[in-house]
Amino acid sequence: MPRHVRKGDLVQVIAGDDKGRQGVILRVITKDNRVVVQGVNVRRKHVRPSQNNPQGGTVDREMPIHISNVQPVVNGKPTRVRFQTKDDGTKVRVAANGGQQIGQPLHKARKS
């Protein structure tokens, strides 16, 4: 199943504790259908002392949220995504409310 968001997309959270917050996708975890969004679902993690961090302590980290709880932002508003195949064979993501292309094409055109 194609993913409606990719790394680097600006998204808005549409469900959960961080509903309404916007951020950039840092990582997509395809195996679990989850995404890590900058500044969203931040949790305090206790870190053991190590060579890199001899003091130890606590670190704030973004934790993953389910991919269905985010939508890409186009013109300042969240939108659903449709997939279109252009005449030259490239597959693109298109905003449902306005028809604007979102990001780069997903697949390059095939050579004949």
C-alpha positions in Angstrom: 0.0 0.0 0.0 1.4 3.4 -0.9 2.3 5.8 1.8 0.6 9.2 1.7 3.5 10.9 3.5 7.3 10.9 3.1 10.4 12.0 5.0 10.7 15.8 4.9 6.9 16.5 4.4 5.2 19.1 6.5 2.3 17.4 8.3 -0.4 18.1 10.8 -1.4 15.7 13.5 -5.2 15.1 13.2 -5.7 12.8 16.2 -4.2 12.1 19.7 -2.7 14.3 22.4 -0.8 16.5 19.9 -3.8 17.1 17.7 -3.4 20.3 15.6 0.4 20.5 15.9 2.5 20.7 12.8 6.0 19.4 12.1 8.3 17.9 9.6 8.6 14.1 9.2 12.0 13.0 10.4 11.6 9.3 9.8 9.1 6.8 8.4 9.0 3.4 10.0 7.3 1.3 7.3 7.4 -2.0 9.2 5.1 -0.6 12.0 3.3 2.1 9.9 4.6 4.8 12.1 6.3 8.2 11.6 8.5 10.4 13.8 7.4 14.1 13.5 9.7 16.9 14.8 8.3 18.4 18.0 5.4 16.0 18.3 4.9 13.2 20.9 8.0 14.3 22.8 8.9 12.1 25.7 11.6 12.3 28.4 13.9 9.4 28.2 16.4 8.5 31.0 19.9 7.8 29.6 22.5 5.7 31.4 26.0 7.1 31.7 28.1 6.2 28.6 31.4 7.3 27.0 29.5 9.9 24.9 27.5 11.1 27.8 29.4 10.4 31.0 26.9 12.3 33.2 23.8 10.4 32.1 20.5 12.1 32.8 17.4 12.7 30.8 16.9 13.5 27.1 13.7 14.7 25.3 13.0 12.6 22.2 10.3 12.5 19.6 8.5 9.1 19.7 6.7 7.6 16.7 3.0 8.0 16.1 0.8 6.1 13.7 0.9 7.2 10.1 -2.9 7.4 10.0 -2.8 10.3 12.5 -1.0 12.7 10.2 -2.0 14.5 7.0 0.2 16.6 4.7 -0.2 20.4 4.9 -0.9 22.2 1.6 -1.5 26.0 1.7 -1.6 25.9 5.5 -4.3 23.3 5.8 -4.2 19.5 6.2 -5.5 17.6 3.2 -6.1 14.0 2.1 -3.9 12.6 -0.7 -4.7 11.1 -4.0 -2.3 9.3 -6.3 -2.2 10.1 -10.0 -0.2 8.6 -12.9 0.7 11.3 -15.5 0.8 10.7 -19.2 4.6 10.3 -19.2 4.3 7.4 -16.6 5.4 9.2 -13.4 3.3 8.6 -10.3 2.7 11.7 -8.1 0.9 12.5 -4.9 -1.9 15.1 -5.3 -3.8 17.1 -2.7 -7.5 16.2 -2.6 -8.7 19.7 -2.1 -7.1 21.7 -4.9 -5.2 19.2 -7.0 -1.7 20.6 -6.1 1.2 18.2 -6.5 2.8 17.2 -3.2 6.6 16.7 -3.3 8.6 14.9 -5.9 7.2 12.1 -8.1 7.2 8.7 -6.5 8.2 6.8 -9.6 10.1 7.9 -12.7 8.7 7.4 -16.1 9.5 4.1 -17.8 11.6 4.1 -20.9 10.1 2.5 -23.9 
